[in-house]
Amino acid sequence: MGRRKVAAADAPHGTKAPARYRGSILPAMLAPRSLPLVRTWAGALGLAMLAGCAATPAPPAPPAGPEAPAEPTEDPAVRARELAHRFIIVDGHVDVPYRLYATRDVRGAITEDLSKRTPTGDFDAVRAREGGLDAPFMSIYVPAKHQEDGTAKQVAKELVEMVRGFEARWPDTFVVATSADAIEAAFRAGKIALPMGLENGAPIERVEDVATIHAWGIRYVTLTHSKDNALSDSSFDDRHTHGGLSELGKAVVREMNRVGIMVDVSHLSDEAIRDVLAISETPVIASHSSARRFTPGWERNLSDELIRAVADSGGVVMVNFGSSFLDDEVRKARDVRWKEIQALLDEKGLAFGEPEAKRIVDAYDREHPGPRSTVERVADHIDHIVSLVGVDHVGFGSDFDGVGDSLPEGLRDVSAYPNLLRVLLERGYTESEIEAICGKNLLRVLRAVEAHARTQRGT
C-alpha cells in the first residue's frame, strides 16, 4: 500500500518555512542554505534605511497584521511562565514508570507519592504543575534483558497497570489518556494526562499482539531499544540483524497504522527508520531524539535526511534533553564515564535501574560529576529542526527520569519548561509557534493516526 496523501493540516515542511532566523548560534555554526539570502536581504534593507534617513526623519511604523507578533511588554521569563500554563505541554517521553518499578518494596508497591513533591527523580505532580507539563507520555520501558529471557510482555503489562494505578490512587491529579481529545479534556479539568508509549516492541511477538497493547492504552511504540529485537535493528547494535525492519516488523507497522498506534523511530537504525517511512501510511514520530548535526556519526540522533523524511510523513521530531544528545564533546566525555559505570555493574552482576545499581551509579556521579549541556543548546536543536522543516515538525521529548544525572543546566526536572520557552521567546519565536512546539504538533499527529484507524474500521 502506498503512502497516503498528506492532508493540508499535515502539510510537509516545504509549505511552511520559519518566519525568520532565530538569535541562536546556528547562523554561524550551521550556515543553512537560505542564510546567504537572509543576510543579503538584511544588508540591502539596512542600506536602504540608512539612505532614507537623510530625507525621512522617522521611518513608517511596521504594518500591523495577524502574523506580526505583539511587542513584548513583560520580562521574557514572566511571559514564558504564563505561556507554559496557557498552552498544553506534551512531552513525548518521561521514564518515571520504570524508575518506580525498579524501586518497588518487597510487596511490589511503589515507594513514592507522585501527587507530592518527591525527593528523587525528575517528575512528580507538584513540579509538573510548576512547569506547566500537561501530558507526559509515560514510557512503558522494557529493557532488552527481558526480550532475552521471555518476560517482556509481562513486564510491559505490569508497567501499564502501574500507570493506571496512578489514576486510581490520585484521581484528582492524574488521568490516563488514550486520545488527543482525552488529553485536551484533562487539561480543561485541571488534571495531568498520562498517555502511554511502549519503549521497545519486544512484547509484540506476533501481529495480533498489536491490538492487545492498543487495548492496554498504548498509543505509540518505539519498535526496539538498545539491542536488535524480533521487529527491528537498533541504533546501538552493530549486528544489524535484519538490515532494517524484519518481515514481522513491517507487518507490525501496518497493523499499528490499522489500529491507531503512532510509530516511533527513536532508537532505530537508519535503515529501519527508512523502512518505517516507506511503509507507514500515517505520520511518524521520533519521541525522544535530537539532531545528529550536533553529534556527528552518532546514529541515536536523527540525520538531516531523516528529519526531513519524518517531516515529509507529517510527523514530529521531539527533542531529547539529555546532555549526550545535545553536545558531541559532552557525549564523548559521558561515554567514557558510562563505560566505567558499566564495568562496575558488570563486576557485580547488576543491571542498570536495579536498586543496588542505582546506589553504585549515584556514588560514582558524586565522586565524578560529568559535564552537562545547557537549556540554550536544547533551543539550538529546535532551531536547527525548524530551519530544516519548519515549526510544525518539532516538539519536546525530554527523557526525564531516563537519562540519569545528565540533564542540562536550566532543564533539570519537569518544573523547568518555562526556562526553555523563555529562550525561544528571546530568539524571536511567536506565541503560535511556541504553542505548536509545546503540544499542538504532537496532538495533530495523534489525531491523524486516530482518523486513519477509523477509516480502516469504516467508522
N, C-alpha and C positions, 0 to 999 in steps of 0.2 A: 504494500500500500504506500503511495507516495506522500510526501509532506503536504500537510494542509495549507491552504492559503491563509496568510496571517491577516486577521481582521484589523480594521482601522485602529481600534483601541490597542492592538498589539503590534502596531506598525514597526518594521525593522528600523535599525539605527539610522539608516540613511535619510529618514524622513524628518528627523529632529536633531539638529546639532546644538551644542551648548550655546547659550546666548553670548557668552564672552569667555575669554580665558581667565582663570582664577589667579588670585595672588599667592600662588604656591611656588615651589622650586621647579615645577615642571617645565616652564618655557626654556629655562637654561639647561635642565638636565635631559629632557626627553626630546625637545625640538620636534613636535608633531608637524605633519606635512603642512597644515594650514597656518602655522605660526608666521612664516615669512609674509603671507598675505595680510595677517593681522597687524604685523609690525609696520608693513608698508602703508596700510590704511591709516594706522595710528599716526605714523610720521607725517603723512600728507595732511591729515586733519590738523595736526599740531601746527604745521607751516601755514595752513590756510587761516587758522585762528590768529596766529601772530601777525599775518599780513593784514587781517581785518581790524586789528586793534587800533591802528592809527586813524581809521575812518569811522570806526564804530566804538564809542566808549564802553558799551556793555553788550555782550552777546545776548541773543534772544534766549528765553527760557526753553529748556528741552520740551518737546511735545509730550503732553500727557496721554496716557492710553493704558489699556489693561495690561500690557506687557512691561510697562515701566514700574519697577519696584518702588515702594514708598520710601521716602528718605528716612533713615533710621532716626528715631527720636530718643532711644534708650541706649544704655550700655549694652554691647552685644551679649554679654553674659546674662543680663537680666532678660533680654529678648529671647535668648536661647532657652532659658528655663521655661518661659511662657510657651514657646513653641513645643517643647518636649512634652508638655501636658495638654496642649491643644490637639496635636496630631497623634494618630495611632502609631506607636513604635512597635514594629515587628522585628524580632531578632531570629535569624534563621537557624541558630544553633546554640543551645545552652545545655551543658552537660551535668546539671545538678542531679538528675535521677541516678546515674551511676556513682556519683560521689556519695550519695546517701546509701545506695545499695552496698557499696564496698565497706561501709562503716556501720552496718546494722548490728544490733546487740544479739545476744545468744538466742533470743526468741525470734529473731528475724525482723524486729521492728526498727524503724528509723529512729535515730537518736537526736534529731534536731527539730525544732518547731519553726517551720518556714514562714509562719504568719508573723513571726517576730524577727528582730534583728539577730542574726546568728553570729557567733564569734569566729567561725571559719567559713571558707568558701567565698564565692563571688556573687551568689544570688540568694535573696530572701525577699519576702513581700515588702518589708519596710524600705529596703534600698531600691527595689524595683519602682515603688511609688515615688520615691525621691527623684529617681532618674527619668520617670515618665515611661517606663517599659510596660507595654500593654499586652503583648502577645509573644512571649518567648517560646520558640519551638523546643519542646522537651526532647532531648536526644535520647532515644532508646538505643543506647550504645552496647553492642555485643562485641567484646574483644575477640580477636582472631583465635585465641586458645579454645573458645567454645565451638568454633566451627571444626576444630580438630578432634574434640572429644565427644561431639554429638549432642551437646547441651545448648546449642544456640537458640533453638526455638523456645525452650523452657526459660532461659534467662530473659529473652525478649518479653515473653508473656508476664513474667514476674515484674519486670520494669514497667510495663503498661499498667498492670494492676497497682503498682506503687503510685504512678502519676494519678490514676483515678482515685486513689486513696487521699491525695492532696485535696481534691474537691470534697470528698466525703468528710474529711476531718476538719477542713476550714472552708465551709460552703459560702461564707460571706466574703471570702477573699479570692478564691480560685474557682475556675470553671473549665472543664475540659472542652475544647472547641474543635469541631471536626469540619468546619466550613468557613468561608470568608464571611458569610452573614453572621455566623456564631461569634466570630472574633469581634465584629462591629457591635453586636448586641452586648457582649461582655463589656466593651468599652463604655457603651451608654449606661450600663448598670453599675459602673464603677468597680468591676471585678477584673482580675488579671486572667486573661485567656491562656489556656495551656493546650495549644495544638501539639501534635506529636510527629516526629520523624524517626524512622528506623535507620540507625547508622551501622551499616554492614548488613547486606542482604542475605547473610548466611542462614537465617531462619527459613528462607524461601528455598525449599528443597524440590518443589515441583510447582508447575504453573498454578495449580489450584490453591496454593498457599497465599497467593496474592489477594484473592478475595477474602481469605481468613484475616490477614493483617489489616485489610481495609475495614472489616467489621470490628476489629480491635480499636479502630480510630486512627490508625497510621495514615498520614497524608503526604509524606514523601519518603522515599527510600534512597539512601546512599548505597549503591549496589555492592560496594566492597569497602574494606578498611585498610589495614596495614599489610595484609597478605592477599595474594590471589585466592579467590574462592570459586565456587561452582558456577558463578554468574559472570565474573569479570576479573580482569587483571587490575592490580593495584599499582599506583604510582610509586609505592615504596618497595615493590617486589621485583627483583631483577629477573625472575624466571620467565615472565611474560607467557604464562601457561597457555593462554588461548589466542594470543595475538590480538587482544581486544576483548570483546564480549564472547562468551561461549554461546552455543546454539540455545541452551536453556536461558541464558541471559537475554538474548534477543527476544525470545518468546515472552519472558517476564516483562520486558519493556512494553511490548504490545499489550500485554494484559494489564499493566499499570495504566496505560492510556485508556483502556476499556472501562476499568472500574473507577478511575478518578483519583489516582495517586501521582503526585509530581515525581519526575525522575531527577535525582540529584547526582551530579557528576563529580562532586568533590571526592577526593581520594582515588579516582580512577586514573589509569594510564591514559596518555594522549590517544592511543589507538582505540581504547574503549570509549573515550568521550566521542571520538569521531563516529564510532559505530552507533552510539546512542542518538547522536544528532541526525544520522542518516535514517534511523528507524522511527523515532518518536514523531507522532502526529500532533503533539501538544508542546507548549513551551517547556523548556528545560531550565533547571536552576543549578547553581553551584552554591550550596547552602552555607559554606564556610571556607572560601578560597579567596586568595588575593591575587595581585598581578605579578606574573613572573618577570616582568620588566625590572623589578626591584630585587629579584633573587635569581639571577641568570642561571639557567641549567637545572633549576630545582623544579621537578615535574609536579610536585604537590600544588604549586600555584599555576594559574592559567596563563598560557601564552597569549599574545595579542591576537593571533589567529583564532584561538579557541574562544576568547572573549567575544570577538566579532561573531563567531558561529553561534554561541549561546544567545547573543542578542538577535541574530537573524531568526532564531526559533521563536522569538517573542519573549525570551526568558530573562533571568536576572542573575548577576554575579554578586554574591553577598560577601562583603569584605571581612576577612578574619582579622581579629585584633591581636593575635599572638605575635610577640616581637620577632620570632623566627620567620614569620610570614611577611613581615614588613620591611626588613632590612637585611641585606646579604651579610654584612660584617657581623651583625648580631647573631644571625643564624649560624654562621660558621663557628663562632665562639660558643654558642649554646650546643651545637652538635658535639663539640669536644666534651663539654660538661655531661651531656646526655650519655655518651659512651662510657664515661667514668661511672655515672649513676647506674647504668645498665649492668656494668661489670659487678658492682656491689650487690645488686639484686640477684644476679645470676649466681653469685657465690653463695647466697643464702637460699636459693631456690624460690625466690619470690617473684610475683608478677606485679607490674605497676598498677596501683589502685588498691591493693590489699592494705589493711591497716598497718601491718609491720613495715611494708614497703613505704607507705606514706611517712612513717616516722623517720626512716632512713633518708628519704628524699628531703624532708623538711630540715633535718640536721645538716645535710650536705649544703642545702641552699643557704642556711645561716652561716656556715663556715666559708662558703664560696659563692657569694652573691653574683649572679650573672648580669651581663649588660641587658638593658631593655631599650625599646624604642620609645616613640612619643605619640601623643594624640595627633600631632601635626602630620606625622608620617602616615597615619591611617587616612587622613584627608588627602594626602598625596596619591594614595592608591585610588581613592574615589575620583579625584581629579583626572587621573590617567584613564580610568574606565570611561568617564564622561567624555574625555577628549576623543576616545576611540569610537564610542557607540551612542553617546547621548545619555541624558539623565534618567531615561525611562528604564534603564537596564542595570541598575546598581542598587545595592541595599546593604544592610548590616547583618553579618554572620559571626558574631563575636567569638564564639568558642569559650565563653565564660565557663568556669569550672572544668575546662578541658585542656588548658594549656599550662597548668601549673603556675609557678611564680614567674611568668614571662609576659604579663600584660603590660602595656606601655604606660609611661608616665601620663597622667591625666585620664586614663581609662582603666582604673584598677578594679572596678566592680560595676554592677548594674546601676549604681547611683550616678554614674559619670556621663551618660549620654549627652546631657546639656553641654559638657565641655567640647564634644565633637561638633554639636550643632553650632556652638559659638565660633569655632574655627571655620566652619562652612559659611556662616554669615560674614565673617571677616574677609573671606575670599570672594564674596560677591554673589553667593547663591541666593536666589529669591525664595520667598516662603513657599511658593508652589513647588519649586524644585526640591526643597528640603522635605516637604510633605511626601513627595514621590519616593525619595530615598528612604525615609523613615519607615514606610509601610505600604503605600499605595501600589508600588511596583509589584511587590510580592502578592498582595491581595488580587491584583489584576491577573497574575499568572494562575493563582489558585482558582479563580473564577473561570478562567479559560479551560482549565483541566476539568473542573466540575461540569461545565457546559458540554464539553466533548463527551464525557461519560454519559450525560443524559441523552445525547443523540444516539449513542450506542445502545441504550436501553429503549429508545423510541419514545422517550417521555419529554 
